Amino acid sequence: MKVAVIGCGTIANAAHIPSYMNNKNVEIAYFCDIIPERAEKAVKDYGVGKAVTDYHDILKDPDVVAVSVCTPNNVHAQIAIDCMRAGKHVLCEKPAARTLSEALEMQRVQHETGKTLNIGVVNRFNDSVRRIKQHIDNGELGVIYQVYISFRAHRSIPGLGGAFTTKAIAGGGALIDWGVHYLDIVMYCCGDPKPRTVTGEAFCKLGVDIENYTYTDMWAGPHIPGGVYDVDDAVTALIRTEGPVITMNGAWAQNIGVRETFIDFLGDKAGIRLQYGGDYTLYTAKDGMLQTISPTFKTKDMFQREIDEFVDCVKTGEKLPSHIDTAIITAQIMQAIYDSSDAHQEIRLAN
């Protein structure tokens, strides 16, 4: 199956391209990037494909069946829509889009064309996450009444002043970049419950003085003096759903030098703490004893599984857990958090 990778930056080279290369049923036909050197480097490094700078060249090739969209957020919607209308199946990196309205348009075109549109919420392909979902589905936790999310880092704003911190490009900051993964894990494990009300506040504080920002880590490039910083570096929210209540605290940057990245699933029979990207611990009471269970098991690379299942679903038509129809719920929640923050009041969502 011939595929193309649109956007040859970090996530493409770290996950999508190697995973396609490891899949014997796939041939990468094109590498596309508006920076010619990136696409050309991919051709040289991986020894396959053709380098192009305009993704429309890919749309004209009837042999290309599917594409990965690994671009900045501001062009996710347009590229994914154009690809679907050209008859291509799409795996689009997270978030689906900058805003809920853009994500809804992507969903509408997916329904119109019938082409696959999966979003890169890769934790739905993570072994720990899938096992937690099994525990919940089997009733081992009882009724899940609350889930607490923490994604907090000391001072690690990515590429301060660049694309990550420019709202017109990224759509948001810590919430839309990190929070999307945590919220999506909760949605997946709890059966994608419909959100009812959302209240939240997003803060743009620590990175405002770009030139004098002191940091411990600057992934996605060094800071850009004179650049743009108009996104959230921290967020807090409370989401009521038809299932559990979700409470959340997240930060790219905070003046607390402790990194806390975990999710607590609180049930009336048992609870689970998932260490993000790692293992989990189950806490329960049984036979008059308090028990702590820390399972160990073999795991598969979640990015490889995401690509493999995407390739398979293109052939079979199977609807994956990462389909736009489920990813749209997280987009709805994030939009409501931003809207609540702007209005400083609770947002009630339509039933």
C-alpha positions as CSV (number, residue, x, y, z in Angstrom):
1,M,0.0,0.0,0.0
2,K,1.5,3.3,-1.0
3,V,1.4,6.1,1.6
4,A,2.7,9.6,1.9
5,V,4.0,11.6,4.9
6,I,3.0,15.3,4.9
7,G,5.3,17.2,7.3
8,C,8.7,15.8,8.0
9,G,9.5,17.3,11.4
10,T,9.9,15.7,14.8
11,I,6.8,13.5,15.1
12,A,7.2,12.2,11.6
13,N,10.8,11.1,12.1
14,A,10.3,9.9,15.6
15,A,7.1,7.9,15.0
16,H,5.3,7.8,11.7
17,I,8.1,7.2,9.2
18,P,9.9,4.5,11.2
19,S,6.6,2.8,11.9
20,Y,5.7,2.8,8.2
21,M,9.2,1.5,7.4
22,N,8.7,-1.4,9.8
23,N,5.3,-2.4,8.2
24,K,6.0,-4.9,5.4
25,N,2.6,-4.0,3.7
26,V,3.5,-0.3,3.2
27,E,5.7,1.6,0.8
28,I,6.3,5.3,1.4
29,A,5.9,7.0,-2.0
30,Y,6.3,10.7,-0.9
31,F,7.8,12.8,1.8
32,C,6.3,16.3,1.7
33,D,7.5,19.4,3.6
34,I,7.4,23.2,2.8
35,I,11.1,23.2,3.7
36,P,12.7,21.3,0.8
37,E,15.7,20.1,2.8
38,R,13.5,18.2,5.3
39,A,11.7,16.2,2.6
40,E,15.0,15.6,0.7
41,K,16.7,14.5,3.9
42,A,13.9,12.0,4.6
43,V,14.4,10.5,1.1
44,K,18.1,10.2,1.7
45,D,17.8,8.9,5.3
46,Y,15.2,6.2,4.6
47,G,16.2,5.3,1.0
48,V,12.6,5.4,-0.4
49,G,10.1,7.9,-1.8
50,K,10.1,11.2,-3.6
51,A,10.6,14.6,-2.0
52,V,7.9,17.3,-2.7
53,T,7.1,20.6,-1.2
54,D,3.4,20.9,-2.3
55,Y,1.0,18.2,-0.9
56,H,-1.3,18.8,-3.9
57,D,1.3,16.7,-5.9
58,I,0.4,13.8,-3.7
59,L,-3.3,14.2,-4.2
60,K,-2.8,13.9,-8.0
61,D,-1.3,10.4,-7.6
62,P,-4.0,7.8,-7.7
63,D,-1.6,5.1,-6.4
64,V,-1.3,6.8,-3.0
65,V,-4.0,5.3,-0.7
66,A,-3.3,6.9,2.6
67,V,-1.4,9.8,4.2
68,S,-0.1,10.9,7.6
69,V,-0.5,14.6,8.3
70,C,2.3,15.6,10.6
71,T,2.2,19.4,10.1
72,P,1.6,22.3,12.5
73,N,-1.9,22.4,13.8
74,N,-3.1,25.4,11.7
75,V,-3.1,23.3,8.5
76,H,-4.4,20.0,9.9
77,A,-8.0,20.6,8.8
78,Q,-7.3,21.9,5.3
79,I,-4.8,19.2,4.4
80,A,-6.9,16.4,5.9
81,I,-10.0,17.6,4.1
82,D,-8.2,18.0,0.8
83,C,-6.8,14.5,1.1
84,M,-10.1,12.9,1.9
85,R,-11.8,14.6,-1.0
86,A,-9.0,13.4,-3.2
87,G,-9.8,9.8,-2.1
88,K,-7.1,9.3,0.4
89,H,-7.4,7.8,3.9
90,V,-5.9,10.0,6.6
91,L,-4.1,9.7,9.9
92,C,-3.8,13.2,11.3
93,E,-1.6,14.0,14.2
94,K,-3.2,15.4,17.4
95,P,-4.9,17.7,18.1
96,A,-7.4,17.2,15.3
97,A,-7.4,21.0,14.7
98,R,-7.0,24.3,16.4
99,T,-10.6,24.8,17.2
100,L,-13.8,22.7,17.6
101,S,-15.3,24.3,14.4
102,E,-12.3,23.1,12.3
103,A,-12.5,19.6,13.8
104,L,-16.3,19.5,13.1
105,E,-15.6,20.3,9.5
106,M,-13.1,17.5,9.3
107,Q,-15.7,15.1,10.7
108,R,-18.3,16.4,8.3
109,V,-16.1,15.7,5.3
110,Q,-15.2,12.3,6.7
111,H,-18.9,11.4,6.8
112,E,-19.3,12.9,3.3
113,T,-16.5,11.0,1.7
114,G,-16.4,7.8,3.7
115,K,-12.7,7.9,3.9
116,T,-10.9,6.9,7.1
117,L,-9.9,9.9,9.3
118,N,-8.1,8.8,12.5
119,I,-6.5,11.3,14.9
120,G,-3.1,10.7,16.5
121,V,-4.3,10.1,20.0
122,V,-1.7,7.4,20.3
123,N,-2.4,6.5,23.9
124,R,-5.4,4.5,22.7
125,F,-2.8,2.1,21.4
126,N,-0.8,1.9,24.6
127,D,-0.8,-1.4,26.5
128,S,-1.2,0.1,30.0
129,V,-4.1,2.3,28.9
130,R,-5.8,-0.6,27.2
131,R,-5.5,-2.8,30.3
132,I,-6.9,-0.1,32.4
133,K,-9.9,0.1,30.1
134,Q,-10.3,-3.7,30.5
135,H,-10.3,-3.3,34.3
136,I,-13.0,-0.7,34.1
137,D,-15.1,-2.5,31.5
138,N,-14.9,-5.7,33.6
139,G,-16.4,-3.8,36.6
140,E,-13.3,-4.2,38.8
141,L,-13.3,-0.5,39.8
142,G,-17.1,-0.4,40.3
143,V,-18.6,3.0,39.5
144,I,-16.0,5.5,38.3
145,Y,-17.2,8.7,40.0
146,Q,-14.1,10.9,39.6
147,V,-11.0,11.0,37.5
148,Y,-8.1,13.4,38.4
149,I,-5.6,14.5,35.7
150,S,-2.2,16.0,36.4
151,F,0.3,17.0,33.7
152,R,2.5,19.5,35.4
153,A,6.1,20.4,34.7
154,H,8.4,23.0,36.2
155,R,9.6,25.3,33.3
156,S,9.5,23.5,29.9
157,I,7.7,25.6,27.5
158,P,8.5,24.3,24.0
159,G,10.2,26.5,21.4
160,L,9.2,29.7,23.3
161,G,8.3,32.4,20.8
162,G,7.8,30.0,17.9
163,A,5.0,27.9,16.4
164,F,4.2,26.1,19.7
165,T,3.5,29.3,21.5
166,T,1.7,31.2,18.7
167,K,-2.1,30.8,19.0
168,A,-2.8,31.4,15.3
169,I,-0.6,28.4,14.5
170,A,-1.1,26.0,17.5
171,G,-4.6,27.0,18.6
172,G,-3.5,26.9,22.3
173,G,-0.7,25.9,24.6
174,A,-0.3,23.3,27.4
175,L,-4.0,22.2,27.1
176,I,-4.0,21.5,23.4
177,D,-0.5,20.2,23.3
178,W,-0.3,18.0,26.4
179,G,-3.8,18.0,27.8
180,V,-5.3,16.5,24.7
181,H,-3.5,13.2,25.4
182,Y,-4.6,13.1,29.1
183,L,-8.2,13.9,28.3
184,D,-8.3,11.4,25.5
185,I,-7.0,8.6,27.8
186,V,-9.9,9.4,30.2
187,M,-12.4,9.4,27.5
188,Y,-11.2,6.1,26.0
189,C,-11.0,4.3,29.4
190,C,-14.4,5.5,30.5
191,G,-16.2,4.7,27.3
192,D,-16.2,8.2,25.7
193,P,-18.9,9.7,28.1
194,K,-20.6,12.8,26.8
195,P,-19.5,16.1,28.5
196,R,-22.3,18.0,30.2
197,T,-20.7,21.1,31.8
198,V,-17.2,22.6,31.7
199,T,-15.6,25.2,33.8
200,G,-11.9,26.2,33.5
201,E,-9.2,28.8,33.5
202,A,-6.2,28.9,31.2
203,F,-3.2,31.1,32.3
204,C,-0.6,32.8,30.1
205,K,1.9,33.9,32.7
206,L,5.4,32.5,32.9
207,G,6.5,32.8,29.3
208,V,5.3,36.3,28.6
209,D,8.8,37.9,29.1
210,I,10.4,35.7,26.4
211,E,13.9,37.1,26.7
212,N,14.1,36.8,30.5
213,Y,12.3,33.5,30.8
214,T,14.4,31.1,33.0
215,Y,13.9,27.4,32.2
216,T,15.0,23.9,32.9
217,D,14.2,22.5,29.5
218,M,13.4,23.9,26.1
219,W,12.3,21.1,23.8
220,A,11.2,21.9,20.2
221,G,14.0,24.4,19.8
222,P,15.5,27.4,21.7
223,H,13.5,30.5,22.6
224,I,13.0,33.1,19.9
225,P,13.6,36.7,21.2
226,G,10.9,39.0,19.8
227,G,8.7,36.0,19.0
228,V,5.0,35.4,20.0
229,Y,3.7,34.0,23.2
230,D,-0.1,34.2,23.5
231,V,-1.1,30.7,24.6
232,D,-1.7,29.0,27.9
233,D,1.3,27.7,30.0
234,A,-1.1,26.4,32.6
235,V,-4.7,25.3,32.9
236,T,-7.2,24.0,35.4
237,A,-10.7,22.6,34.8
238,L,-13.7,20.7,36.1
239,I,-15.7,18.7,33.5
240,R,-19.0,17.0,34.4
241,T,-19.9,14.1,32.1
242,E,-22.6,11.6,31.8
243,G,-20.1,9.3,33.6
244,P,-17.4,10.5,36.0
245,V,-16.5,14.1,37.0
246,I,-13.1,15.0,35.6
247,T,-10.8,17.4,37.4
248,M,-7.6,18.6,35.9
249,N,-4.4,20.6,36.6
250,G,-1.8,21.0,33.9
251,A,1.2,23.2,33.1
252,W,4.0,23.5,30.7
253,A,5.5,25.8,33.2
254,Q,4.9,26.4,36.9
255,N,6.9,27.7,39.9
256,I,6.8,24.3,41.6
257,G,9.9,22.2,40.8
258,V,8.1,18.9,40.8
259,R,6.9,17.1,37.7
260,E,3.6,15.3,38.2
261,T,2.2,13.4,35.2
262,F,-0.4,10.9,36.1
263,I,-4.1,10.0,36.0
264,D,-6.2,8.7,38.9
265,F,-9.3,6.7,38.2
266,L,-11.4,6.6,41.3
267,G,-14.1,3.9,41.6
268,D,-16.2,2.8,44.5
269,K,-14.6,-0.7,44.5
270,A,-11.0,0.1,43.4
271,G,-8.8,2.9,42.0
272,I,-6.0,3.0,39.5
273,R,-3.1,5.5,39.1
274,L,-1.6,5.5,35.7
275,Q,1.9,7.1,35.4
276,Y,1.7,8.8,32.0
277,G,3.8,6.8,29.5
278,G,4.5,4.1,32.0
279,D,2.9,1.5,34.3
280,Y,-0.1,1.6,36.6
281,T,-1.0,0.6,40.1
282,L,-4.4,-0.8,41.2
283,Y,-5.6,-0.1,44.8
284,T,-8.4,-2.2,46.2
285,A,-9.9,-3.8,49.3
286,K,-10.6,-7.6,49.2
287,D,-11.2,-10.2,51.9
288,G,-10.7,-7.6,54.6
289,M,-7.4,-6.5,53.3
290,L,-6.1,-3.4,51.5
291,Q,-4.2,-4.5,48.4
292,T,-1.8,-2.8,46.1
293,I,-1.3,-4.4,42.7
294,S,1.5,-3.4,40.4
295,P,1.3,-5.6,37.3
296,T,4.2,-6.1,34.9
297,F,3.7,-7.2,31.3
298,K,5.2,-7.0,27.9
299,T,4.4,-4.0,25.8
300,K,4.4,-3.1,22.1
301,D,5.5,0.4,20.9
302,M,2.3,2.3,20.7
303,F,3.2,4.3,17.7
304,Q,4.0,1.1,15.8
305,R,0.6,-0.3,16.8
306,E,-1.1,2.9,15.8
307,I,0.4,2.8,12.3
308,D,-0.2,-1.0,11.9
309,E,-3.8,-0.7,12.9
310,F,-4.3,2.3,10.6
311,V,-2.9,0.4,7.7
312,D,-5.2,-2.6,8.5
313,C,-8.3,-0.4,8.9
314,V,-7.8,1.2,5.5
315,K,-8.0,-2.3,4.1
316,T,-10.8,-3.6,6.2
317,G,-12.9,-0.5,6.8
318,E,-12.8,-1.2,10.6
319,K,-13.5,1.9,12.7
320,L,-10.7,2.4,15.2
321,P,-10.9,3.9,18.7
322,S,-9.0,6.9,17.3
323,H,-11.7,7.8,14.7
324,I,-12.6,11.4,14.4
325,D,-16.1,10.5,15.8
326,T,-14.5,9.8,19.2
327,A,-11.6,12.4,19.0
328,I,-14.3,15.1,18.5
329,I,-15.4,14.7,22.1
330,T,-11.9,15.8,23.4
331,A,-12.0,18.7,20.9
332,Q,-15.3,19.7,22.3
333,I,-14.1,19.6,25.9
334,M,-10.9,21.6,25.1
335,Q,-12.9,24.3,23.3
336,A,-15.3,24.5,26.2
337,I,-12.3,25.0,28.6
338,Y,-11.0,27.8,26.5
339,D,-14.4,29.4,26.1
340,S,-15.0,29.1,29.9
341,S,-11.7,30.8,30.6
342,D,-12.4,33.6,28.2
343,A,-15.9,34.2,29.7
344,H,-14.9,33.3,33.3
345,Q,-18.0,31.2,33.7
346,E,-19.3,27.7,33.3
347,I,-20.1,26.4,29.8
348,R,-23.1,24.1,29.5
349,L,-22.9,21.8,26.5
350,A,-25.9,20.6,24.5
351,N,-27.2,17.2,25.3
